[in-house]
Amino acid sequence: MAVRHDTLAISKPTDARRVATKFERALGSEKVIKPEAAGVSAYVGGATFAFVSTLNKSDQRRLNRRKAKAELGDRIRRILSDWLMGAGSSMSVAGKLPRIEQRKGGGLGQILSEEEGRRRLDELAVTKRLEDWAGPVAGATELSREFGVPRSTLNRWHHTGDVIGLLKGTRKHVYPIEQFVDGRPAKGLADVEAVFGNPRTTWHWLRGHNPTLRGLRPIDLLKDDQVREVVEAARSYFQQ
């Protein structure tokens, strides 16, 4: 996360005090909130505003995500608890923390050979047809015959990453039909695959309903030319 540290402590103290004052006044109007709690909460809020206002828009959007907010709240609670314990607070913060029970693990256990490891994985693996998770797919011949996509064009798209090609068997590639719009692949497929580096992972993510994208499927948004929103969601989901 890029932060302009040179401005953090110099250009924002006035803004921090202004926000803290407004925050404290708002909390003070609530009778159930004690002045001490209002004061420190207002100070933390003002300091947080001073920091966040120095970030670029991209980082501010990252902090605004629901997952980031939940993590930030948890970290703030930990920081305050740690500080109070270090300062010898009379609040007995340590007494409110869960008791830590010491246990001794069983170790790594038996080390298996690669051959034995693969055998055990094969016993647990469940065979699933590609079409069951990828949806309808078609080979180069079918795409040329049914959708008018020339083989040479398909090969070029595959080489540049503009289409998602899934390996079926040992050599043959098939192409999910859902990614095409009027005989051409949806825009942005190459950008999304560049985030994952794996066509199967890419396509599995593109077909799933995504809470970051209002519960919609990324592939449907790409077909609606909403490339930027999908790429940003992919980066936030896999590069945090």
GIURUR-V282015 format. One line per field, one symbol per residue. psi: psi as a letter, one per 20 degrees, with the letter a starting at -180 (. if undefined). burial: I if it has 24 or more other C-alpha atoms within 12 Angstrom, else O. A space follows every 50 residues. Layout:
# GIURUR-V282015
psi=???
burial=???
This chain:
# GIURUR-V282015
psi=pppnhhigigiihghghgggghghgghhiohipqhghgghgggggghggh ghiiqrhghhhghiqggggggggghghgggggghhhjlqjilhhiiqqpp ppqprjahappqrhghghghhhhhqpppqghhhiaprqrhghhgghjkoq ghgghggghijiqopppobhhpprpphhiqoljqqqqighgghhghjphg gghghhiqpphhlkjrphhhhgijkmggggghggghhij.
burial=OOOOOOOOOOOIOOIIOOIIIOIIOOIOOOOOOOOOOIOOIIIIIIIIII IIIIIOOOOOOIIOOOOOOOOOOOOOOOOOOOOOOOOOOOOOOOOOOOOO OOOOOOOOOOOOOOOOOOOOOOOOOOOOOOOOOIOOIIIIOOIOOOOOIO OOOIIOIIOOIIIIIIOOOOOOIIIIIIIIOOOIIIIIIIIIIOIIOOII OIIIIIIOOOOIIOOOIIIIIIOOOOIOIIIIIIOIOOOO
